[in-house]
């Protein structure tokens, strides 16, 4: 089976920890204009210091640029405290258990404009691929969240979309033929959207880690939850920015475990993919986009040249982080036509694989990510290119002759290279 663990970890960490050139955040200060460029009374031209060369004043002025848009209140414990419910879908990188589904409760407390701590209690269930038994699991965890949006653009409770990095530890107890105990951890990206006063929805693709008697196991998961803010003063979110629509198409490569099982040779087949979607830019460097896609390719070829097609119908919810635009903005360059960054988010859909005498149909929740390079012509129209990788987990019957007709986990790794057009509306 082709494993893509290293690629996924690098992709997630590149989004989690990239914040080069970010500004500091002043807590509890009213919003101020950028006073670092002050006209000298005796000399023309914008300069940063007065006639006496007060460099320390210049430094203080620069630190005041990112003042919060709304006040960060800390006089009561309920301020910036969020309670909610969460659902989870998890795919392990092992054949011992099938994919897990769960639900639970969550509490999140922000202690300053960028750092928060979250506690989760989750109940999950899955099937054992070895025995066919239903397995239960109870998990408790604590995670540290770093709000990248607040750190870069200032604290603002009226901001519609925010992105945070997540790192956490926890404990899991699993009941199978015997009780098993695990030390757990996770790392991921949290995409939070404010829907109204105090109400927010978030998506969180992440990588769970488990350390137990059998060693270290890991996989990936996607969780979704709803929070309510218990703060005394609530704000209605303002949805600023521009809507845009986009379409793309290109080639697709695929290789998987089933390819090796169905033939004595590896077939890296070429197919095509196409997608259509819309998005919203909230800053020059951040956008949220939703899309629907269809793709197909030949997943294996039997002797005699008989080709077996595979088809995918899916939806994606992704965050686009334009690193180049962020760096240029910090350097004072505005409206630069070229952009470069990363795109990351969950992908959910249905796959249909035609085989000899049967058709395999499975639903999946996977992870997708891409590098995004775009160029804009004027103010509304742009073109882009995206090299993309998607990892799609599913289970299929392993061997009908086994005692429990157990299933086995598979992971389709799809590699796409697409060209697209986006238009502001």
N, C-alpha and C positions, 0 to 999 in steps of 0.2 A: 504494500500500500504506500502510495506516494504521500509523504508527510510534509506539511507546510508550516510546521511550528515556528521555526526560526524566522521565516518571512513575516508571519503574523505578529510575532512579538516585536520585531523591528518596526513594523507599520504602526502598531499601537503606541509604542514608546515615542515614535517621532511626533505623534499628535499630542501625547500626554505631556511631554517635557520641553516642547519648543516654545519659548517665549522670549526670543532674543530681542533686545532693544525695547523691552516693555518699560513703561513709566511706573514710578511709585505712586501709591494711593494715599491721599491725605484723608484721615478719618475725621468725620464730624465737622468738616469745614464747608462753608457755602461755596457754591460754584463761582470760579473766578475766570477772567479772561487770561490769555497767555500774555503775561507782562514781561516776558524775557526779552522782547524786542521793543525797547523804549527809545523814542527819538531824543537825542541829546540836544540840550538847549543851545549849545554853542556850535555844534558841528552837525551837518546834515547827515542823513543815513541812519538806518536802524542799528543800534548797538545794544549790548547786553548790560553794560555797567555805566555808572555815572562818571562825572569828571574826576572823581577821586579814586576811581578804579576799585570800587567796592566789589570784589569777587565773591565774598560771602553772601552779599545780597543777591547776586545773580543765581547762586546755587539755591537759595531759599525760594526765589521766584520760580525756578524750574520745578521744584518739588510741589508747588501749589497748582500746577497746570491740571493735574488729574483729580481735582477735588470732586467729591461725590455729588451726584445729581440730586439724590434724596438723602436725608439724614440717616445715619446708622445709630439707632437708639439701643442703649444697653442698661437702662435703669431697672428693668424687670427681667426675670429669667424667661418669661414667655416671649419676650421680644426676639424675633428672628428664629423662633422655634416652629418647626414644621412637623406635623403628624400625617401619616398616610398609610395606604395599602399598596402592595407590590405583587406582581406576577412574574414568573421566571420560566424560561426554557433553556435547558443546558445540554450540551453535547460533549460527552467525555471522549478523550483520545485513548480509549481502551475497548476491548471486546467483552469485558466482564458484564457490563450493564448497558441497557439501551438508554435512550435519551430521557432525561428527567424533566418533569413539570412540577411547578410548585407555586405557592402563594404565602403571603405573610404580612406582617406589619412593620412599619419603619418610623423612626424619629430622627430628625435632622436639626442640628443647632449650629448656627453661624456665630462664631465668637469674634470675628472681625470681618472686614469687607471682603476678604479673600479666603479665609480658612474656616472650615466647618467640620463637625464630627457627626457621623451618622451611626445609629444602632439599628440592626435588623434582626428579626426572628422569622425564620422561614420553615415551612413544612413542605417536603417534596416526596414524590413517589416515582418509581421507575420499575422496569422489569429486568430480572437477571437473564442474561443471554445464555448462561450455563445451565440453570435449573428451570427457567420459565416462571419462577416465583415473583410475586409483586413485592417490592422492597420499599420500605419507608425510611425517611431521613429527616432529622431535625437539626437545624443549623442556627447558630447565633454568631453575630459578627459585629465588628466595629471598623468603620472606614474613615479615612481622612480625605476631605475634598478640598481641592484648590481651585478657586473660581478664576479661570483665565480671563474671562470677559471683564470682570470687575478689576482685576489687576492691571489690565491694559487700558481699559476705557473708563474706569471709575465706577464706583458703586452706584447702582440705579435700580430701585425696586419697580420702576415702570418699564424696564427693558423687557421685551417680549421673549427673546431667546438668549440663553447663556450656556456656555460650555465650561465644564470643570473636569479636571483629572481626578481619578479615584484610586486610592490604594488602601487595602484593608487586611485584617487578620480575623480569625474566628475559630470556632470549634464545631464539628459535625459528628453526630451519632447516627449510625446506619444499622437497621435491623434486617438482616438476611437470615441465613441458617444460624448465624451467631451474631452477637452485637459487636460492631466494629466502630472504633473511635479514630477521628482524623483531626489533625491540625490543618486549618484551612487558611487560604489567602486569596487575594484577588487584586487585579489591576485593570483599569478601564477608563472609559470616557463617558461622562454624564452630559446629556443634552436636555436642558430644562426649558420648557415653554410655559409662560404665564398665560392662563386662559381667562382670568378675571381677577377680581379683588380677592386676594388670598388663595386662589385656586391655581394649581400648576400641574402639568403633566410632564413626565420625563421618560426618556429612553436611555438605556445604558448597556452598550456592548462591552463585555469584559472577559478576561481570562481567569477562570477559577483554578486554584492549585490545592491539592490534597496530599498530605503527608501522613501515612499510616504504617501498619506493619508490613504491607506489601511494597513500600517505597513511595516514591513521588509519582502522582498521576495528575494530569491536567487536561483541559479542553477549552471550550469557549462557551459563552452564554450570553443571552440577551434578556434584560429585565425591563419592565415598564411599570410605572407607578403613578399614583395621584397623591399630591400633598395639599394640605391646607395650612396656611400661615396663621399662627395664633397671636401675632403682633397686634398691639392696640391700634396702630395706624396702618391702614391698608391703602394700596394705590391701584388704580386701574392701569393696566399695561398700555403703553403707546406703541403701536406697530409702525415704526418708521422704516424708511428704505424703499427699494423698488422691487416690484414683481417682475419676473421674467419667465419666459417659456423656452424650452430647448428640446432638440431632437438629436439623436446620434445613431450611428451605425458603423459596423466594422466586422472584423474577423474574430473568431473564437477558437481557442485550442483547449483540449480536454484530455486528461489522463486520470485513471482511477483504478481502484482495486478490481472492480468488475471487469475492466479491460483485460487485466492479466489472467483472471480466472476463466474468461471465455475464450482465450486464444493463447497459443504458445509464444506469441510475439506481442510487443508493445506497439499500439497504434496511437500515435499523437495525431488526432484527426483535426481537420480544419472545417469550421462551419461559419455561421454568421450570427450576428446579434443586432438588435435594434431596440431603441428605447425612446419614450416620450414622457416629458415631465414639466414641472414648473417649480419655481423657487422664489425665495425672497432674500434680498441682501439687507443685512442689518447694520453692517459697517463696511468700509472698503475692503476689509480682510475676512469677513465672516458672512456666510450665507447658509440657509437651510433649504433643502430641496427634496421633493418627492417625485418618484418616477415609476412608470410601469414598463416592463420589458418582455421581449420574447427572443429566445435564442434556440438554435438547433445545430446539431453536428452529428457525425457518424461516430458512435461510441465504440464500436468494434466491427470487425469484418471476419466472417467465417470463411473457411476454405471454399473455394469456388467463386469468391468475390462477392458473396451476399453481404450487403451492408446493413447494419442495424442503427436506426436513427434514435437520437435522444432529443427531447424538447423540454424547454423550461419556460414557465409562465410565473412571473414574480413581481413584487413591489419592493422598492427601496426607500428608506428614510435616511438621509445623509446630511452630514455637516461638511461644508467646504471651508477650509482654512487657507487663505491666500497669504503665505509667508512673505512673498516678494512685496506685495502691496503694503503690508505692515511695516517692513523695514524701510521702504521708500517714504512712507508717511512720517516715520520718525525722523527721516532726513529732510523733511520739508518738501518732498516731491509729490505733487498732486496730479490726479487724472492721468497717470502713466498708462499707456494702452496695453502693456504686457503684464500678465499675472502668472504666478506659479505657486502651487501649494499642494495640499493633500485633501482627499475626500474619504470619509469613513462613515460606516453606518451598518445597521442590520439589513438583511435581505430575507424576505419570506415569500414562499411560493410553492409551486407544484412541479415535479419532474415526471416525465413519461418516457420510459425506455422500452423500445420494441425489441423483443428477443424471439428466438425460434419457438413458436407455439404458445407464447405468452407475452403479456405486456405488464411491465412493472410501473405502478403509479404510487408515488409517495409525496407527502408534504414535508417541508423542511423550513427551518429557521437558521440562517447562516450569517456569515460576516463577509462584508465586501469593502474593498478599499482601492484607491487609485491615486496616481499622480495626475494633477490637472494643470495643463498649460494652455492659456487662452490669450487671444489678441482681439482688441475691440477696434472696429472701424467707426469712428464718430462716437455718438453718445448712446446708440441703441443696439447696434448689431455687433456681434462678436463671433469668432470661431474658436474651437478648442480641440485638443487632442488628449486622450486619456488612456494610458496603459493601466490595466486593471486586473486584479486578482480577486476571485470569490471562492470561499470555501463553504461547501454545502453538505451538511450531514444528513444522513437518513439511514434507516435500517431495512434489511431484506432477509427473507428466509435463507438460512445458511445451508441446511441439509435436511430434507424432509424425512430422512431415515433416523434422525436423532430422537431420543426418548421424548423430549419435550417440544420438538419442532422449533427449537430456539432460533432467534434472529441473530444477525450479525450487523455491526455498524460499518458504514461506508462513508467516504468523504470524497465528493467530486470537487476537484480543483479546476476551476475555469479561468483561463487567461484570455483577456480581451484587449484588443487595440482598436479604439473607436475614434472617429472624427465626428464633430458635431457643430451645430449652430445654435446660438442663444440670442434672443431678442427681448429687450426691455419693453414692458407694457404699462 
